[in-house]
Amino acid sequence: MSLHIFRSIFAAAATIAAAVAFSWPEVAAQTPTSGDVTVLPVQGAVSVLFGPGGPNNSTSANITVQASEDAVVLVDTGREDASGQFIAAIRRISTRPVRFIINTQAGRDHTGGNEALSLSGRPYGGRAAGAGFLLPGAADGATIIAHEHVLAVLSGLRGSPAVPFRAHPTETYFAPEHELFNHEAIQIFHEPAALTDGDSVVFFRRSDVISAGDVFSTVTYPRIDPRAGGTVNGTISALNHIIDLAIPREKQEGGTYIIPGHGRIADEADVVEYRDMIVIIRDRVQDLMTKGRTLDQIKAAKVPFDYDRRYSKPEWTGEQFVESIFATLPRTTNSASR
C-alpha cells in the first residue's frame, strides 16, 4: 500500500471519528430536561410516560398508556402537580378519549392525577363499564378501576385523609382477577399482601406488556407497608406471578416487557434479578431472627449492604426495607444457635 493511499485512509477514518464525536452533543441536546415528561413506545399498542426527571429520578410513578382506534387506557396517573404535562403527553400518543384508568395502588405518586386525567376523558358508552349505572358526578370522566382496598384508602376509611371525590375509583373489583377490552384483552390481577393489600398488576395480552406498579422497581427496594397489609413473602409471590406471565425472547432479551412503578422498562430477566435480591435479603433476615437477633442487631449487621448502592434511597433506605421484612416474618427462635 502506497503512502498516499495510507494517508487517505487515515484521513477518512479521522473524519468519521470526528463526526461521531461531534454527534454526541446533538444526542444529549435531544434528551428531555428535568421538567419534561418523556414519552416512550414500549411494544404493540402500549407506551410509557416517565415523569419529570426521567425514569431514574422522577418522583412520579410511571404511567402506562394503551391506545386503540377507539379509546385510551391508562395505568396510574402520577403526581397531581404534573397532570397538565401528562395530559399533553397522552395527546401526543392519541387524540382518542381516555376511557379507563387503572390504579395499581393508593399511593399519591400513582393516583395524584386521578381527577384531572379522568376529567380529560369520558366513560365508555356514556356509563361506567359493566356497572350499569353512574355515580353522581361521574358522567363526565373516565372510569377509574382499582381493587376495593384502594377505594377504602382513598375514601378515608383506612384512617388516612380522603382525597377529592372525583379522584375515587368508580369501579372496584374484589376477585383475584378483573378484565376489560380495548382492541386487546387486558387482565388486572390482584396481588394480595404484596406491598399493601390492594396492589394490582396489569397485563396487556396482545401487546405482551405488563404494568407492574410498585411491586417491581429498577431503582428502589420494594416499599412494603405492613400497616397496609403488605408482606415480604406476598411481594415475592407477586414477582413470581409476573415471571410466570412473562415469556422471554432468545437470550433473555426482549419478549414480554415489564413497566415498573419507577425506573426503566425491563424484561423477565430483570424481574428475576429483583426477585432474587429480595429473597436473598429476606433469608438473611430470617436466619438472624432464627438465631434470636433483635431488630437493632439485624440492622447493625447491614444485611442488604451489597445491594444498597443500587436500591437504597434517602426516601426508602436499606434499613427501612429490613424493618419492613422483620415486621412481616414469623418470629421463630432457635435458642441453641444463639
Residue, then its C-alpha position, 0 to 999 in steps of 0.5 A: m500500500s502506497l503512502h498516499i493511499f495510507r494517508s487517505i485512509f487515515a484521513a477518512a477514518a479521522t473524519i468519521a471519528a470526528a463526526v461521531a464525536f461531534s454527534w454526541p452533543e446533538v444526542a444529549a441536546q435531544t434528551p428531555t430536561s428535568g421538567d419534561v415528561t418523556v414519552l416512550p413506545v414500549q411494544g404493540a399498542v402500549s407506551v410509557l410516560f416517565g415523569p419529570g426527571g426521567p425514569n431514574n429520578s422522577t418522583s412520579a410513578n410511571i404511567t402506562v398508556q394503551a391506545s386503540e382506534d377507539a379509546v385510551v387506557l391508562v395505568d396510574t396517573g402520577r403526581e397531581d402537580a404534573s397532570g397538565q404535562f401528562i395530559a399533553a403527553i397522552r395527546r401526543i400518543s392519541t387524540r382518542p378519549v381516555r376511557f379507563i384508568i387503572n390504579t395499581q395502588a393508593g399511593r399519591d405518586h400513582t393516583g395524584g392525577n386521578e381527577a384531572l386525567s379522568l376529567s380529560g376523558r369520558p366513560y365508555g358508552g356514556r356509563a361506567a363499564g359493566a356497572g350499569f349505572l353512574l355515580p353522581g358526578a361521574a358522567d363526565g370522566a373516565t372510569i377509574i378501576a382499582h381493587e376495593h382496598v384502594l377505594a377504602v384508602l382513598s375514601g378515608l376509611r383506612g384512617s388516612p385523609a380522603v382525597p377529592f371525590r372525583a379522584h375515587p375509583t368508580e369501579t372496584y373489583f374484589a376477585p383475584e382477577h378483573e378484565l376489560f377490552n380495548h382492541e386487546a384483552i387486558q387482565i388486572f390481577h390482584e396481588p394480595a399482601a404484596l406491598t399493601d393489600g390492594d396492589s394490582v398488576v396489569f397485563f396487556r395480552r396482545s401487546d405482551v406488556i405488563s404494568a407492574g406498579d410498585v411491586f417491581s422497581t429498577v431503582t428502589y427496594p420494594r416499599i412494603d407497608p405492613r400497616a397496609g397489609g403488605t408482606v415480604n413473602g406476598t411481594i415475592s409471590a407477586l414477582n413470581h406471578i409476573i415471571d410466570l406471565a412473562i415469556p422471554r425472547e432468545k437470550q433473555e432479551g426482549g419478549t414480554y416487557i415489564i413497566p415498573g412503578h419507577g425506573r426503566i422498562a425491563d424484561e423477565a430477566d430483570v424481574v428475576e434479578y429483583r426477585d432474587m435480591i429480595v429473597i436473598i435479603r429476606d433469608r438473611v433476615q430470617d436466619l438472624m431472627t432464627k438465631g434470636r437477633t433483635l431488630d437493632q442487631i439485624k440492622a447493625a449487621k447491614v444485611p442488604f449492604d451489597y445491594d444498597r448502592r443500587y436500591s437504597k434511597p434517602e426516601w426508602t433506605g436499606e434499613q427501612f426495607v429490613e424493618s419492613i421484612f422483620a415486621t412481616l416474618p414469623r418470629t421463630t427462635n432457635s435458642a441453641s444457635r444463639 
